[in-house]
Amino acid sequence: MANAIVNTKEMVWVLDPSKPFAGPVKDGGIIVARVSPGCWGAMITPDYPSGHEVTRPIEVEGAEVGDAIIIKVRKINVLSLATTSGTDVPQEGHFVGDPFVAKKCPSCGTVNPETYVEGIGEDAIRCKKCKAPIHPFLYGNTYTILMDDEREVAVTVPSEVAREIACDAAHFSALPPESRQYSANIMARGDLPGLITPLRPMVGNLGTCPAVAMPSSHNAGDFGSFLVGAPHEYALTEEQLNMRTDGHMDINEVVEGSVVIAPVKVKGGGVYVGDVHAMMGDGEIAGHTTDVTAEVVLEVKVIKGLSVEGPIVLPRACDLPAIVSKRSERVLCKAKQIASLYGFELESEALPIMIVGTGKNLNEACDNGLERMSSLTGLSLPEIKNRCTITGQVEIGRLPGVVQVSMLVPRQILEKLNLWDVVSSQYKDWFCD
């Protein structure tokens, strides 16, 4: 029996459609999820095959393959007090093919070995079998960032403070009991002290279960490409990679008040969430950012028969690019004067959507996003390119290969797709003064 509210704390590392889903939650119901931090905690934990720990996918009542699920982000409460992140490069000898997935002990050669923690610092995580340190990544410029009690402001701390935090790492990370990762705070690094940054919590990994098993961090066209022909058990073919749902977006417009429309590629959908960041600039240039434990509240609703290949994002109106934002009365008045003078009709009712595109690099991601926009709307690719140039744009979600393609879409197209109500609800004052 489906529940109106599903509370979830159970975490998984691999999104596997053959495994039981949690729930179900009612169509129109609420998911309250307690999620552990994303990248660095999972990356320094060799035991498990992923760069993310996310919630077990949750079945949504009535969701069938070929539908879509509206996911409204109602609340993001940051629970961590501190987190550690920075730049890194893979370390040879400590992985097989992919340092996020097949982490290997450099001494005994065990892949994804059981480990334990001894002390703090980069050598703190050790293989239970041979006691050798394991770190699949070499860490470059690394910072520890500390947040205020109200989770409004954060500052990066010097090394001596980072070491204090490392001695109580899990507490400062607020790791949930259900989490199996080590706290990134044990790194005890403070290479970039004194920076001030406001919190703007966003969700980096939010969507539905892919139709093929894959590490949760790789559910996107860029990270997913690492799985094609890989020398480990999660290797995929190019065709299997197309079964992804692109939930790992790292798009910083996915904040409280935003909406994600995700594809359903397996029965029940399997909504999951993880990889919450305290803040992130476009592109996630360092490759990682401020991963935190958080409570996330989602509202989910099924759209029957809306077949989409990847996510659609509806940001808050205040987060829209200027080129697709609401036209002022002055602009509309001038446009009407031109149309009246020359005797033609205006496309006066159109609303913005963002299509997520992913690929091995930004060019492929951009092509993917434009093709998805064309497939969704039924407009030709050349017309989409024109519309996205003068009534939209392309933004970088994450390097190396996630973008969001925004465009004003005419009302008649959105109505045909059964999207007008959800988009107009998100931008309810669009045509009002």
QUIFENZI-V94065 format. One record per residue. N is the residue number from 1. SS is DSSP state (helix for helix, strand for strand, loop for the rest). OMEGA is omega in whole degrees, -180 to 180 (NA if undefined). D_LAST is the distance of its C-alpha to the last C-alpha in Angstrom with 1 decimal. Layout:
{{N;SS;OMEGA;D_LAST} {N;SS;OMEGA;D_LAST}}
This chain:
{{1;loop;-178;44.6} {2;loop;-180;41.1} {3;strand;178;39.6} {4;strand;178;36.1} {5;strand;175;36.5} {6;strand;174;38.7} {7;strand;-177;39.8} {8;strand;176;41.4} {9;loop;-177;43.4} {10;loop;-176;45.8} {11;strand;175;45.6} {12;strand;179;46.9} {13;loop;-179;47.6} {14;strand;174;47.8} {15;strand;-172;45.4} {16;loop;-177;47.8} {17;loop;179;46.9} {18;loop;180;50.5} {19;loop;180;50.1} {20;loop;174;48.9} {21;loop;170;45.2} {22;strand;180;44.1} {23;strand;7;42.3} {24;strand;172;41.3} {25;strand;-180;37.8} {26;strand;169;36.1} {27;strand;-173;33.5} {28;strand;-177;30.3} {29;strand;-174;32.5} {30;strand;171;32.4} {31;strand;174;34.6} {32;strand;-172;35.6} {33;strand;171;37.4} {34;strand;-173;39.6} {35;strand;176;40.0} {36;loop;-179;42.5} {37;loop;-178;41.9} {38;loop;-159;41.6} {39;helix;-163;43.6} {40;helix;177;46.3} {41;helix;178;47.6} {42;helix;-178;48.1} {43;helix;-178;49.4} {44;loop;178;52.1} {45;loop;-173;53.2} {46;loop;-171;55.7} {47;loop;-168;56.4} {48;loop;-170;53.4} {49;loop;177;52.3} {50;loop;173;48.7} {51;loop;178;46.6} {52;loop;169;44.2} {53;loop;-175;44.7} {54;strand;179;42.0} {55;strand;172;41.6} {56;loop;180;43.7} {57;loop;-176;41.5} {58;strand;178;40.2} {59;strand;175;40.5} {60;strand;-177;37.4} {61;loop;174;38.3} {62;loop;-178;38.2} {63;loop;180;37.4} {64;loop;178;39.5} {65;loop;-177;40.2} {66;loop;173;37.6} {67;loop;171;34.7} {68;strand;180;32.1} {69;strand;173;31.0} {70;strand;178;27.6} {71;strand;178;28.2} {72;strand;179;25.5} {73;strand;-176;26.4} {74;strand;-175;26.0} {75;strand;170;28.2} {76;strand;177;30.5} {77;strand;177;33.0} {78;strand;-178;35.3} {79;loop;179;38.9} {80;loop;173;41.0} {81;loop;-179;42.0} {82;strand;175;43.3} {83;strand;-177;43.5} {84;strand;-180;45.4} {85;strand;179;44.4} {86;strand;-180;45.1} {87;strand;-180;46.6} {88;strand;171;49.4} {89;strand;179;51.6} {90;strand;178;53.7} {91;loop;-179;57.3} {92;loop;-180;60.0} {93;loop;-178;62.4} {94;loop;179;59.9} {95;strand;176;58.2} {96;loop;176;58.9} {97;loop;-174;56.5} {98;loop;-176;53.3} {99;loop;176;53.2} {100;loop;-169;50.2} {101;loop;-174;52.1} {102;loop;180;55.9} {103;strand;-172;56.7} {104;strand;173;60.5} {105;loop;-178;63.0} {106;loop;-178;64.7} {107;loop;-177;68.0} {108;loop;176;68.7} {109;loop;180;66.2} {110;loop;178;64.6} {111;strand;-175;61.1} {112;loop;-177;58.5} {113;loop;169;61.2} {114;loop;-175;61.0} {115;strand;175;60.6} {116;strand;-179;60.7} {117;strand;177;59.6} {118;loop;180;62.2} {119;loop;179;61.0} {120;loop;180;58.0} {121;loop;-173;57.1} {122;loop;180;57.0} {123;loop;-174;60.4} {124;loop;-176;59.6} {125;strand;-171;58.9} {126;strand;179;62.2} {127;strand;179;63.7} {128;loop;-176;65.4} {129;loop;-175;68.1} {130;loop;176;69.3} {131;loop;179;67.4} {132;loop;175;66.2} {133;strand;177;62.8} {134;loop;170;60.1} {135;loop;-176;57.0} {136;loop;180;55.6} {137;strand;168;53.6} {138;strand;-173;54.6} {139;strand;-178;52.1} {140;strand;178;51.2} {141;strand;-170;48.9} {142;strand;-177;48.1} {143;strand;168;46.2} {144;strand;-175;45.8} {145;strand;-174;42.5} {146;strand;-176;42.3} {147;strand;177;39.3} {148;loop;-175;38.7} {149;loop;-179;38.9} {150;loop;-180;35.2} {151;loop;178;34.7} {152;loop;-175;32.3} {153;strand;176;34.6} {154;strand;177;37.6} {155;strand;175;40.4} {156;strand;-170;43.2} {157;loop;176;46.6} {158;loop;-173;50.1} {159;helix;-178;52.8} {160;helix;177;54.6} {161;helix;178;51.5} {162;helix;179;50.9} {163;helix;176;54.5} {164;helix;179;53.9} {165;helix;-179;50.9} {166;helix;-179;52.9} {167;loop;175;55.6} {168;loop;-168;53.1} {169;helix;-176;50.9} {170;helix;178;49.9} {171;helix;-179;48.9} {172;helix;175;46.6} {173;helix;-174;45.1} {174;loop;-179;44.8} {175;loop;177;46.3} {176;loop;178;46.1} {177;loop;-178;49.5} {178;loop;-178;48.7} {179;loop;179;48.3} {180;loop;-180;51.3} {181;loop;171;50.3} {182;loop;177;51.6} {183;loop;177;49.3} {184;helix;-179;48.6} {185;helix;179;49.2} {186;helix;179;53.0} {187;helix;175;52.8} {188;loop;-178;53.0} {189;loop;178;51.5} {190;loop;-174;49.8} {191;loop;-171;49.8} {192;loop;-172;46.6} {193;loop;169;46.5} {194;loop;178;44.1} {195;loop;179;40.7} {196;strand;178;37.7} {197;strand;176;34.7} {198;strand;175;31.8} {199;loop;171;31.6} {200;loop;-172;28.8} {201;loop;178;30.4} {202;strand;-178;30.0} {203;strand;-177;31.9} {204;strand;-176;34.2} {205;strand;-175;35.8} {206;strand;180;33.8} {207;strand;-176;34.4} {208;strand;-176;37.0} {209;loop;174;40.8} {210;loop;-178;42.2} {211;loop;176;44.8} {212;loop;-179;47.5} {213;loop;176;48.6} {214;strand;175;47.5} {215;strand;-173;47.1} {216;helix;179;43.6} {217;helix;-174;43.1} {218;helix;180;43.9} {219;loop;178;41.3} {220;loop;-175;39.7} {221;helix;-179;41.0} {222;helix;177;42.1} {223;helix;180;44.0} {224;helix;-180;44.9} {225;helix;178;46.8} {226;helix;-178;49.3} {227;helix;-176;50.4} {228;strand;-180;51.5} {229;loop;-176;55.2} {230;loop;-178;55.3} {231;loop;178;58.8} {232;loop;-169;57.7} {233;loop;-180;57.0} {234;loop;178;53.3} {235;loop;178;53.9} {236;strand;168;51.8} {237;loop;176;52.0} {238;helix;-179;49.3} {239;helix;179;48.7} {240;helix;179;48.4} {241;helix;177;45.9} {242;loop;178;43.6} {243;loop;178;43.6} {244;loop;177;41.5} {245;loop;176;37.9} {246;loop;177;36.7} {247;loop;179;35.8} {248;strand;-174;37.0} {249;loop;-173;33.9} {250;loop;176;33.6} {251;loop;-169;30.0} {252;loop;170;28.5} {253;loop;179;25.0} {254;loop;-176;26.6} {255;loop;173;25.8} {256;loop;178;24.6} {257;loop;178;21.4} {258;loop;-179;22.2} {259;strand;172;23.6} {260;strand;175;26.7} {261;strand;-171;27.8} {262;strand;179;31.6} {263;strand;173;34.3} {264;loop;-178;36.9} {265;loop;173;40.3} {266;loop;-179;42.6} {267;loop;-179;42.7} {268;loop;177;40.6} {269;strand;-178;38.5} {270;strand;179;39.8} {271;strand;178;36.7} {272;strand;-179;37.8} {273;strand;176;36.4} {274;strand;175;38.0} {275;strand;175;38.0} {276;strand;179;35.5} {277;strand;177;35.1} {278;loop;175;34.3} {279;loop;177;32.6} {280;loop;173;32.9} {281;loop;178;31.9} {282;loop;174;31.2} {283;strand;-175;34.5} {284;loop;-168;36.4} {285;loop;-179;38.8} {286;loop;-176;41.6} {287;loop;180;41.8} {288;loop;177;41.1} {289;loop;-167;39.0} {290;loop;-178;38.9} {291;strand;-175;39.7} {292;loop;165;39.4} {293;loop;-177;40.1} {294;strand;167;37.0} {295;strand;-177;35.8} {296;strand;178;33.1} {297;strand;-177;31.3} {298;strand;170;30.1} {299;strand;-174;28.7} {300;strand;179;30.1} {301;strand;-178;29.5} {302;strand;167;31.3} {303;strand;-177;29.9} {304;loop;172;32.8} {305;loop;177;34.0} {306;loop;-177;31.6} {307;loop;178;34.2} {308;loop;-179;33.1} {309;loop;-178;35.6} {310;loop;-174;33.8} {311;loop;166;30.7} {312;strand;179;27.0} {313;strand;172;24.9} {314;strand;-180;21.2} {315;loop;168;20.5} {316;loop;-179;17.9} {317;helix;-178;14.7} {318;helix;-180;16.0} {319;helix;180;19.3} {320;loop;172;18.3} {321;loop;-177;20.0} {322;helix;-174;17.9} {323;helix;177;19.0} {324;helix;-179;17.3} {325;loop;-176;14.2} {326;loop;178;10.6} {327;loop;179;10.7} {328;loop;178;8.9} {329;helix;180;7.9} {330;helix;179;11.5} {331;helix;180;13.1} {332;helix;-180;11.8} {333;helix;179;13.0} {334;helix;179;16.3} {335;helix;179;16.8} {336;helix;178;16.6} {337;helix;179;19.0} {338;helix;-178;21.4} {339;helix;180;21.4} {340;helix;-179;21.9} {341;helix;-176;24.7} {342;helix;171;26.5} {343;loop;174;25.8} {344;loop;-176;24.4} {345;loop;176;21.6} {346;loop;170;18.9} {347;loop;-167;18.4} {348;loop;-179;14.7} {349;loop;178;14.5} {350;strand;-178;16.1} {351;strand;-175;15.8} {352;strand;167;18.0} {353;strand;174;21.3} {354;strand;175;24.2} {355;strand;178;27.7} {356;strand;174;30.6} {357;strand;179;33.7} {358;strand;179;37.0} {359;loop;-177;40.4} {360;loop;180;43.5} {361;loop;-175;41.7} {362;helix;178;38.3} {363;helix;179;39.2} {364;helix;179;40.1} {365;helix;179;37.0} {366;helix;178;34.8} {367;helix;180;36.7} {368;helix;180;36.4} {369;helix;179;32.6} {370;helix;179;32.2} {371;helix;177;34.7} {372;helix;178;32.9} {373;helix;178;29.6} {374;helix;-179;31.6} {375;helix;-179;33.4} {376;helix;-172;30.3} {377;helix;-175;28.3} {378;loop;178;31.3} {379;loop;-179;30.5} {380;loop;180;33.4} {381;helix;176;33.9} {382;helix;179;33.8} {383;helix;177;30.4} {384;helix;180;29.2} {385;helix;178;30.6} {386;helix;-179;28.7} {387;helix;-180;25.4} {388;helix;177;25.9} {389;helix;-175;26.8} {390;helix;173;23.9} {391;loop;-180;21.0} {392;strand;-180;22.6} {393;strand;175;25.6} {394;strand;177;28.4} {395;strand;179;28.8} {396;strand;172;32.0} {397;strand;-179;32.0} {398;strand;167;35.7} {399;loop;10;38.7} {400;loop;-171;40.7} {401;loop;171;38.7} {402;strand;177;35.3} {403;strand;169;32.1} {404;strand;-180;28.6} {405;strand;-179;27.4} {406;strand;-178;23.6} {407;strand;170;22.1} {408;strand;-176;19.2} {409;strand;-179;20.6} {410;strand;-177;20.0} {411;helix;-175;18.9} {412;helix;178;22.4} {413;helix;179;24.2} {414;helix;178;22.3} {415;helix;179;22.9} {416;helix;-180;26.5} {417;loop;-175;27.0} {418;loop;-180;25.5} {419;loop;-174;23.0} {420;helix;-176;19.7} {421;helix;-177;19.4} {422;helix;-179;20.2} {423;helix;180;18.1} {424;helix;176;14.9} {425;helix;178;15.8} {426;helix;-178;16.1} {427;loop;-167;12.7} {428;loop;-180;11.1} {429;loop;-173;7.4} {430;loop;-176;8.1} {431;loop;180;6.9} {432;loop;178;3.8} {433;loop;NA;0.0}}
